[in-house]
Amino acid sequence: MRSNLIPYAIAALLGALTPLGFAPFGWFPIPLLTLAGLFWLAREAAPGRAFLLGWSYGLGLFLFGVSWIFISISTYGGMPAPIAAVATLLFCAFIALLPGLALALAARVAAPGTARIAFALPAAWALLEWTRGWIFTGFPWLALGYSQAPVSPLAGYAPVLGVYGVSLLVALSAAALVVSASRPKPAISFLVLLWLGGWALQQHDWTRPTGAPVSVSLLQGNIAQDIKFLPEKLEGTLRHYAHAVLASEARLIILPETAVPLFRSDIPRDYLDLLGDHAKARDGDVLLGIPEDDGYDANGLPRYYNSVINLGSSPAARYSKAHLVPFGEFVPFGFRWAVNMMSIPLGDFARGRFDQPALAAGGEKLAVNICYEDVFGEERIHAARDATLLVNVSNDAWFGDSWAPWQHLQIGAMRSLETSRWQLRANNTGITAIIDEKGRVRAQLAPFTTAALSGKAQGLSGETPFMVWGNRAFLALLVALFAGALLVGRFSRLGGIIRPANGPSAH
């Protein structure tokens, strides 16, 4: 009995090692190696056994990779620790179903052999990873493609195929390692060509400068989450950000998500004027993260938005968050009881439109997104087409001193790679950073420090292939791989029927 459990324990261990390939560690070959180990275990497995192997791997991956969920719902959400631990375990076990389904699908599509390893397993893995990015509003965190940003040669494919395309190439590389045990020459040749191709793409410039770099200042207020919304701390927060803005000489000043924990209508008008007038004097703008109350919905209930507004020399505009976080910003149907166990303020926002245009500020056009939204790369394309810079404002204080802020920064690097744009990231407790179009961090602040990150950012224009066709090229590759698995498997079966009739064994 114990020996029957060993493969599943190995799969879980492989999954638990995989987060080492992501930030803050950045050992990008590890996901490729662990996935190769999983594919080796599943190479001859029946669908049921393949599912359990994939689920075990996924459980290890998510329990170790996103354990910071416990911090957000217990430490800052107020859920009792034992219940929060169970909730975290159940969430990870549920999300792990998708890697399990991927391996089970591959086992259904292709019989044991080269067709399964080389075609079906990589395609099924990438398909279910893409599915995880949108089902139940989506949880794309720890998609394997992110582990390759920005230094792996496979990251060179991001402007062409996006993060899921890079995930597919990681899976194909893992499959090639497994195939190399029996067919070393074609497998190693494929790996060399694939990785050299990625390196060559990294040398290509997809966009062009639009003018001189703009001076920027990104403010990291370091307001602890457990005091952020306390009324007695409000005056200190307002005073801190006012002093930080007035001390900046930059043309573009960016504050984090909900930097001012008041509805816009409740903020003294002279406070906003103070910030805007300072920016106007430098022909610039301040971007301020702020919750907005904006009329009533069809049911007569107040409508709230998680927004970013500009103050200064540019025409007044705002961006309202479109992709909301379940439980943090809206309550999924049937889960009001879970939210009632937590103490998360402002837990029911309205959605902004997904087609909001780029926001003008500081002489640039900014594709703004708020916190968790930047995990959804295809949704960022619309505004990025007309933008010269990407902007993300966040509040990762919800996750404490965990891996989450570092993983979030790496996700931002992938968005810069996909769109070939510089990115400005203002985060309440970190990691505030300036990222270039190659996904490289040019400057950053240490987490949990109170400071302003000053520097310059180069506006760029032009479109990458990913901005033109989104995930369609990646999905076309999946179709081709599944077709290849079916065709190779069919020819293999035909060969098995024909050879005995004509071969030596027939005599």
KEGULUM-700586 format. One line per field, with one value per residue (C-alpha): x, y, z; residue number from 1. Coordinates in Angstrom, 1 decimal, always signed. Example, Ala and Ser with C-alpha at 12.3 -4.5 7.8 and 13.67 -1.06 7.14 Angstrom:
2
x	+12.3, +13.7
y	-4.5, -1.1
z	+7.8, +7.1
k	1, 2
REM end
This chain:
507
x	+0.0, +2.8, +4.6, +1.5, +1.5, +5.2, +4.6, +2.0, +4.3, +7.0, +4.6, +3.6, +7.3, +8.0, +5.1, +6.4, +9.8, +8.4, +7.8, +11.6, +11.6, +9.6, +10.5, +12.0, +14.3, +14.2, +15.7, +13.8, +15.1, +13.4, +9.8, +11.0, +12.7, +9.9, +7.4, +9.6, +9.6, +5.8, +5.5, +7.8, +5.6, +2.5, +4.0, +2.2, -0.5, -4.2, -6.5, -7.4, -3.9, -2.7, -5.3, -4.1, -0.5, -1.4, -3.5, -0.7, +1.7, -0.8, -1.4, +2.3, +2.7, -0.2, +0.3, +3.8, +3.5, +0.4, +0.3, +0.2, -3.6, -3.7, -2.1, -4.6, -7.8, -6.6, -4.0, -5.7, -9.1, -9.9, -10.9, -10.1, -6.7, -8.0, -10.8, -8.4, -6.0, -8.7, -10.0, -6.5, -6.0, -9.4, -8.7, -5.3, -6.9, -9.6, -7.2, -5.0, -7.9, -6.9, -3.4, -5.0, -7.5, -4.7, -2.9, -6.1, -7.0, -3.6, -4.0, -7.4, -6.2, -3.0, -2.0, +1.4, +4.3, +5.9, +2.6, +1.5, +4.8, +5.7, +2.3, -0.6, +1.0, +2.4, -0.8, -3.1, -1.0, -1.0, -4.7, -5.7, -3.3, -5.1, -8.4, -7.3, -6.8, -10.5, -12.7, -14.5, -13.1, -9.6, -6.6, -3.5, -1.0, +2.0, +1.4, +4.7, +5.4, +5.9, +8.8, +10.8, +10.5, +12.7, +16.0, +15.2, +15.6, +12.0, +10.9, +11.8, +8.6, +6.4, +5.9, +4.7, +2.8, +2.1, +2.6, +0.5, +2.6, +5.7, +4.1, +3.5, +7.2, +8.2, +6.0, +7.4, +10.9, +10.0, +8.5, +11.7, +13.8, +11.7, +11.8, +15.6, +15.9, +14.8, +15.4, +18.2, +19.1, +15.8, +14.8, +18.1, +18.0, +14.5, +15.6, +18.6, +16.6, +13.7, +16.0, +18.2, +15.1, +14.0, +17.4, +17.3, +13.8, +15.1, +17.5, +14.7, +13.1, +9.4, +8.6, +10.2, +10.7, +8.1, +10.2, +12.5, +12.2, +9.8, +10.8, +8.7, +8.3, +6.6, +5.5, +5.6, +3.7, +4.2, +0.8, +0.3, -2.9, -4.2, -4.2, -4.9, -8.7, -8.6, -10.2, -7.6, -4.8, -6.5, -5.0, -1.5, -2.0, -3.2, -0.4, +2.3, +1.2, +0.8, +4.4, +5.7, +4.0, +5.2, +8.7, +8.9, +10.2, +9.1, +6.6, +4.7, +4.0, +2.1, +0.5, -0.5, -3.9, -6.4, -3.6, -6.2, -8.7, -11.6, -14.2, -13.4, -16.5, -15.3, -11.8, -11.5, -11.4, -8.4, -6.4, -6.9, -6.2, -3.0, -1.7, -2.9, -1.5, +1.9, +1.8, +0.6, +3.6, +5.8, +3.5, +2.8, +0.3, -0.3, -2.0, -4.0, -5.4, -8.8, -12.2, -15.0, -18.8, -20.5, -24.3, -26.6, -27.1, -30.3, -31.4, -31.0, -27.9, -24.8, -22.2, -18.5, -15.4, -11.7, -10.2, -7.2, -7.6, -5.3, -4.7, -2.7, -2.2, -3.9, -7.6, -9.4, -9.8, -10.1, -9.5, -11.9, -10.9, -12.6, -11.4, -12.4, -11.0, -13.5, -14.1, -11.9, -13.9, -17.0, -18.9, -19.4, -22.9, -23.6, -20.5, -21.8, -21.3, -17.6, -17.2, -19.1, -16.4, -13.8, -13.3, -12.4, -13.6, -15.1, -15.9, -18.4, -17.2, -18.8, -16.9, -15.3, -15.5, -13.0, -12.6, -11.3, -8.8, -5.3, -5.1, -3.2, -0.8, +2.7, +2.9, +2.4, -0.5, -0.8, -2.3, -3.4, -4.4, -5.0, -3.3, -4.5, -5.6, -2.2, -2.3, -4.7, -2.4, -4.9, -7.2, -4.4, -4.0, -6.8, -5.4, -1.7, -2.2, -2.5, -0.3, +3.3, +3.8, +2.1, +1.1, +0.2, -0.9, -1.2, -1.5, +0.3, +0.2, -2.6, +0.0, +2.5, +6.2, +5.6, +6.6, +3.4, +4.9, +7.9, +5.7, +3.5, +6.6, +7.6, +4.0, +4.5, +7.7, +5.8, +3.3, +6.1, +7.6, +4.2, +3.6, +7.2, +6.5, +8.1, +6.1, +5.7, +4.6, +3.6, +2.9, +1.8, +4.3, +6.3, +7.6, +7.6, +9.6, +10.4, +10.6, +11.8, +10.4, +12.5, +11.0, +14.2, +13.8, +15.7, +15.1, +13.1, +12.4, +12.8, +9.6, +8.2, +10.1, +8.7, +10.2, +9.9, +11.4, +12.6, +13.9, +13.1, +10.9, +11.0, +7.6, +7.3, +4.9, +4.2, +2.6, +4.0, +2.5, +0.8, -0.9, -2.2, -3.6, -3.7, -3.9, -5.2, -1.7, -1.2, -4.6, -3.8, -0.6, -2.6, -4.9, -1.9, -0.4, -3.6, -4.0, -0.4, -1.1, -4.1, -2.3, +0.9, -1.1, -3.2, -0.1, +1.5, -1.6, -1.7, +2.0, +1.3, -1.3, +0.6, +4.1, +3.2, +1.6, +4.7, +7.5, +9.7, +7.3, +4.7, +6.8
y	+0.0, +2.4, +1.7, +2.7, +6.1, +6.8, +8.3, +10.7, +11.8, +12.4, +14.4, +16.5, +17.1, +18.1, +20.6, +22.0, +22.6, +24.5, +27.9, +28.1, +28.8, +32.0, +35.2, +35.9, +33.0, +33.1, +29.7, +29.5, +26.0, +24.4, +24.4, +22.8, +20.0, +19.4, +19.3, +16.8, +14.7, +14.8, +13.9, +11.0, +9.7, +10.1, +8.8, +5.4, +6.2, +5.5, +8.6, +8.1, +7.6, +10.5, +12.8, +11.9, +12.6, +16.0, +16.8, +15.9, +18.1, +21.0, +20.6, +20.9, +23.8, +25.9, +25.0, +26.3, +28.9, +30.8, +30.0, +33.8, +33.6, +32.6, +35.9, +38.0, +36.2, +35.6, +38.3, +41.1, +39.7, +38.7, +35.1, +32.8, +31.2, +27.5, +28.3, +30.4, +27.4, +25.1, +27.6, +28.0, +24.2, +23.7, +26.5, +25.0, +21.5, +22.9, +24.8, +21.7, +19.9, +21.7, +20.2, +16.8, +17.3, +18.3, +15.0, +13.0, +14.7, +13.9, +10.2, +10.2, +11.8, +9.7, +6.2, +5.7, +6.6, +9.5, +11.0, +11.5, +12.8, +15.1, +16.4, +15.6, +16.3, +19.8, +20.8, +19.6, +21.3, +24.7, +24.4, +23.9, +26.6, +29.0, +27.8, +28.6, +32.1, +32.8, +30.2, +31.5, +35.0, +33.5, +32.7, +32.7, +33.1, +30.7, +30.1, +28.5, +31.1, +33.8, +31.8, +32.6, +36.4, +38.2, +36.4, +33.0, +32.7, +31.5, +34.9, +36.1, +34.5, +36.6, +39.5, +36.9, +34.3, +35.8, +34.2, +31.1, +30.6, +30.7, +28.2, +25.9, +26.2, +25.3, +22.2, +21.3, +21.7, +19.4, +16.9, +17.0, +16.1, +13.1, +12.0, +12.5, +9.4, +7.3, +9.6, +12.0, +13.5, +14.9, +15.9, +17.8, +19.4, +20.6, +22.1, +23.9, +25.4, +26.4, +28.1, +29.8, +31.1, +32.7, +34.3, +35.7, +37.2, +38.8, +40.9, +42.3, +45.7, +45.6, +49.3, +52.7, +55.7, +58.5, +61.3, +62.2, +60.1, +61.5, +62.1, +60.1, +59.7, +56.6, +57.0, +54.0, +55.2, +51.9, +52.3, +49.1, +47.3, +46.9, +50.7, +51.8, +52.3, +53.5, +56.9, +58.2, +57.4, +59.3, +62.7, +61.3, +59.5, +62.6, +64.7, +62.1, +61.9, +65.7, +66.2, +63.5, +65.0, +68.5, +67.3, +65.8, +67.6, +64.9, +65.6, +62.4, +61.5, +58.2, +57.1, +53.5, +51.9, +53.5, +55.7, +58.0, +55.7, +58.1, +58.4, +61.1, +63.1, +63.1, +64.5, +68.2, +70.0, +72.1, +68.9, +67.7, +71.2, +71.3, +68.2, +69.3, +72.8, +71.4, +69.1, +72.0, +74.1, +71.4, +70.8, +67.4, +65.3, +63.3, +59.9, +59.2, +55.8, +56.5, +54.8, +56.7, +56.8, +57.4, +57.5, +54.5, +51.3, +49.9, +48.6, +52.0, +51.0, +53.2, +52.4, +52.4, +52.1, +51.3, +54.1, +56.1, +59.8, +62.3, +65.8, +68.5, +69.8, +67.0, +66.9, +65.3, +61.5, +58.4, +54.6, +52.4, +48.8, +46.3, +42.9, +42.7, +40.3, +37.8, +38.3, +41.4, +43.6, +41.7, +38.8, +35.7, +34.4, +32.2, +33.2, +36.2, +34.0, +33.7, +37.5, +38.1, +36.1, +38.6, +42.3, +43.5, +47.1, +48.2, +44.7, +45.3, +47.5, +48.0, +47.0, +49.5, +49.0, +46.7, +49.1, +52.1, +54.1, +55.1, +57.9, +61.1, +62.3, +63.8, +64.1, +60.4, +58.0, +55.5, +52.1, +52.0, +48.9, +48.3, +45.5, +42.0, +43.2, +42.9, +39.1, +39.1, +39.9, +39.8, +42.2, +44.8, +44.9, +47.4, +50.3, +49.3, +49.8, +53.5, +53.9, +54.8, +53.5, +50.9, +51.8, +49.5, +50.8, +48.2, +47.5, +44.2, +44.9, +42.4, +39.6, +40.7, +39.7, +36.8, +35.8, +37.4, +40.9, +39.4, +37.1, +40.1, +42.1, +39.2, +39.2, +42.9, +42.1, +39.7, +42.4, +44.7, +41.8, +41.1, +44.8, +46.0, +48.9, +50.4, +50.1, +52.1, +50.2, +52.2, +49.8, +50.8, +48.5, +47.3, +46.4, +49.8, +49.6, +50.9, +48.1, +48.5, +47.0, +43.9, +43.2, +44.2, +46.1, +49.4, +50.6, +49.5, +50.2, +47.7, +46.4, +47.9, +51.1, +54.6, +56.4, +57.8, +56.1, +58.8, +58.1, +58.4, +56.2, +56.0, +56.2, +53.7, +53.1, +50.3, +46.9, +43.5, +40.4, +39.5, +42.9, +42.1, +38.6, +38.1, +34.4, +33.3, +32.2, +30.3, +28.5, +27.7, +26.0, +24.0, +22.8, +21.8, +19.8, +18.0, +17.1, +15.9, +13.7, +12.1, +11.6, +10.2, +7.9, +6.7, +6.0, +4.2, +2.0, +1.3, +0.4, -2.0, -3.8, -3.9, -4.9, -8.3, -9.3, -8.5, -8.7, -11.6, -12.6, -13.7, -16.6
z	+0.0, +0.9, -2.3, -4.2, -2.6, -3.4, -6.9, -5.5, -2.8, -5.3, -7.5, -4.5, -3.6, -7.2, -7.0, -3.7, -5.2, -8.2, -6.5, -6.2, -9.9, -9.3, -7.5, -5.1, -5.9, -9.7, -10.4, -13.7, -14.8, -11.7, -13.1, -16.3, -14.3, -11.9, -14.8, -16.6, -13.5, -13.4, -17.1, -16.5, -13.7, -16.0, -19.2, -18.9, -16.4, -16.9, -16.7, -13.1, -11.9, -14.1, -12.5, -9.0, -10.0, -11.5, -8.4, -6.1, -8.0, -8.0, -4.3, -3.5, -5.9, -4.5, -0.8, -0.9, -3.6, -2.5, +1.2, +1.7, +1.2, +4.8, +5.8, +3.9, +5.2, +8.8, +9.8, +7.9, +7.0, +10.6, +10.0, +12.9, +12.3, +12.3, +9.9, +7.7, +7.6, +6.5, +3.9, +2.5, +2.2, +0.6, -1.9, -2.9, -3.1, -5.4, -7.7, -7.9, -9.6, -12.8, -13.1, -12.3, -15.1, -17.5, -17.0, -17.1, -20.4, -21.9, -20.9, -22.6, -25.8, -26.3, -25.3, -23.5, -25.8, -27.6, -28.7, -25.1, -23.8, -26.7, -27.7, -25.3, -22.0, -22.8, -24.7, -21.9, -19.2, -21.0, -21.9, -18.2, -17.1, -19.5, -18.2, -14.7, -15.9, -16.5, -14.9, -11.8, -12.6, -12.9, -10.7, -13.1, -10.2, -10.6, -14.3, -15.2, -17.9, -15.2, -13.8, -17.0, -16.7, -17.4, -17.9, -19.3, -23.1, -23.2, -22.0, -25.5, -26.8, -24.4, -26.9, -29.5, -27.5, -24.1, -20.7, -21.6, -24.7, -22.6, -20.2, -23.2, -24.2, -20.7, -20.9, -24.3, -23.0, -20.1, -22.5, -24.6, -21.6, -21.0, -24.7, -24.7, -22.5, -25.5, -28.5, -27.5, -30.9, -31.9, -28.4, -27.7, -31.1, -30.4, -27.1, -28.5, -31.4, -29.1, -26.5, -29.2, -30.8, -27.5, -27.1, -30.6, -29.9, -26.8, -28.9, -31.0, -30.2, -30.8, -30.0, -30.5, -28.2, -28.4, -27.0, -24.1, -20.9, -18.3, -14.7, -12.3, -8.6, -7.1, -3.5, -1.1, +2.0, +3.9, +5.7, +7.6, +6.6, +10.2, +10.7, +7.1, +7.6, +11.3, +11.5, +14.0, +11.5, +8.5, +9.2, +9.4, +6.1, +4.4, +5.8, +4.8, +1.2, +0.9, +2.1, -0.2, -3.2, -2.4, -1.9, -5.4, -8.5, -10.9, -13.8, -13.0, -9.4, -8.6, -5.3, -4.5, -4.6, -2.2, -0.9, +0.6, +2.4, +1.9, -0.8, -3.2, -2.2, +1.4, +0.7, +1.3, -2.0, -1.0, -0.4, -4.0, -5.2, -3.3, -5.0, -8.4, -8.2, -7.3, -10.4, -12.7, -11.7, -13.3, -16.3, -14.8, -12.9, -9.8, -10.1, -6.9, -5.9, -4.3, -3.7, -5.4, -4.7, -8.0, -7.9, -7.6, -9.4, -11.0, -7.6, -6.0, -4.0, -3.7, -6.4, -5.4, -7.6, -6.8, -9.0, -10.0, -10.8, -12.3, -10.8, -12.5, -16.0, -18.1, -18.7, -15.7, -16.1, -14.1, -14.4, -12.4, -11.7, -14.0, -12.8, -9.1, -6.5, -5.1, -1.4, -1.3, -3.7, -4.4, -2.8, -5.0, -5.0, -2.0, +0.0, +2.0, +5.1, +4.5, +4.0, +7.2, +9.1, +7.9, +8.6, +5.1, +4.5, +1.2, +0.2, -2.6, -5.5, -8.9, -12.0, -14.3, -18.1, -19.7, -22.7, -20.7, -22.7, -21.8, -19.2, -20.1, -17.5, -17.3, -21.1, -21.5, -22.2, -19.3, -19.4, -15.8, -13.9, -10.2, -8.1, -9.0, -12.5, -14.0, -13.6, -16.7, -19.6, -22.5, -20.6, -20.6, -24.4, -25.1, -23.2, -23.9, -27.6, -27.3, -24.2, -23.9, -20.4, -18.2, -14.6, -11.8, -8.4, -5.6, -1.9, -1.2, +2.5, +2.5, +2.1, +4.8, +4.5, +2.1, -1.4, -2.8, -3.5, -5.2, -7.3, -8.1, -9.3, -11.6, -13.0, -13.8, -15.6, -17.9, -18.7, -19.8, -21.9, -23.6, -24.5, -24.8, -22.5, -19.5, -16.4, -13.2, -10.1, -7.0, -4.1, -0.5, +1.3, -1.8, -4.1, -5.8, -9.0, -12.4, -15.1, -18.6, -21.8, -21.5, -18.1, -16.2, -12.9, -13.4, -9.8, -6.8, -3.2, -0.4, +1.0, +4.2, +3.8, +3.6, +0.6, -2.9, -5.9, -8.3, -11.8, -15.5, -17.7, -21.5, -23.3, -26.2, -29.0, -31.4, -31.1, -30.3, -32.0, -28.7, -28.7, -32.2, -31.7, -27.9, -26.9, -30.4, -31.6, -28.3, -28.7, -32.4, -31.2, -28.7, -31.5, -33.6, -30.7, -29.9, -33.6, -33.6, -30.6, -32.3, -35.6, -34.2, -31.9, -34.8, -37.0, -34.1, -33.7, -37.4, -37.3, -34.5, -36.6, -39.9, -38.6, -37.1, -40.5, -42.5, -39.9, -38.8, -36.0, -38.6, -39.8
k	1, 2, 3, 4, 5, 6, 7, 8, 9, 10, 11, 12, 13, 14, 15, 16, 17, 18, 19, 20, 21, 22, 23, 24, 25, 26, 27, 28, 29, 30, 31, 32, 33, 34, 35, 36, 37, 38, 39, 40, 41, 42, 43, 44, 45, 46, 47, 48, 49, 50, 51, 52, 53, 54, 55, 56, 57, 58, 59, 60, 61, 62, 63, 64, 65, 66, 67, 68, 69, 70, 71, 72, 73, 74, 75, 76, 77, 78, 79, 80, 81, 82, 83, 84, 85, 86, 87, 88, 89, 90, 91, 92, 93, 94, 95, 96, 97, 98, 99, 100, 101, 102, 103, 104, 105, 106, 107, 108, 109, 110, 111, 112, 113, 114, 115, 116, 117, 118, 119, 120, 121, 122, 123, 124, 125, 126, 127, 128, 129, 130, 131, 132, 133, 134, 135, 136, 137, 138, 139, 140, 141, 142, 143, 144, 145, 146, 147, 148, 149, 150, 151, 152, 153, 154, 155, 156, 157, 158, 159, 160, 161, 162, 163, 164, 165, 166, 167, 168, 169, 170, 171, 172, 173, 174, 175, 176, 177, 178, 179, 180, 181, 182, 183, 184, 185, 186, 187, 188, 189, 190, 191, 192, 193, 194, 195, 196, 197, 198, 199, 200, 201, 202, 203, 204, 205, 206, 207, 208, 209, 210, 211, 212, 213, 214, 215, 216, 217, 218, 219, 220, 221, 222, 223, 224, 225, 226, 227, 228, 229, 230, 231, 232, 233, 234, 235, 236, 237, 238, 239, 240, 241, 242, 243, 244, 245, 246, 247, 248, 249, 250, 251, 252, 253, 254, 255, 256, 257, 258, 259, 260, 261, 262, 263, 264, 265, 266, 267, 268, 269, 270, 271, 272, 273, 274, 275, 276, 277, 278, 279, 280, 281, 282, 283, 284, 285, 286, 287, 288, 289, 290, 291, 292, 293, 294, 295, 296, 297, 298, 299, 300, 301, 302, 303, 304, 305, 306, 307, 308, 309, 310, 311, 312, 313, 314, 315, 316, 317, 318, 319, 320, 321, 322, 323, 324, 325, 326, 327, 328, 329, 330, 331, 332, 333, 334, 335, 336, 337, 338, 339, 340, 341, 342, 343, 344, 345, 346, 347, 348, 349, 350, 351, 352, 353, 354, 355, 356, 357, 358, 359, 360, 361, 362, 363, 364, 365, 366, 367, 368, 369, 370, 371, 372, 373, 374, 375, 376, 377, 378, 379, 380, 381, 382, 383, 384, 385, 386, 387, 388, 389, 390, 391, 392, 393, 394, 395, 396, 397, 398, 399, 400, 401, 402, 403, 404, 405, 406, 407, 408, 409, 410, 411, 412, 413, 414, 415, 416, 417, 418, 419, 420, 421, 422, 423, 424, 425, 426, 427, 428, 429, 430, 431, 432, 433, 434, 435, 436, 437, 438, 439, 440, 441, 442, 443, 444, 445, 446, 447, 448, 449, 450, 451, 452, 453, 454, 455, 456, 457, 458, 459, 460, 461, 462, 463, 464, 465, 466, 467, 468, 469, 470, 471, 472, 473, 474, 475, 476, 477, 478, 479, 480, 481, 482, 483, 484, 485, 486, 487, 488, 489, 490, 491, 492, 493, 494, 495, 496, 497, 498, 499, 500, 501, 502, 503, 504, 505, 506, 507
REM end
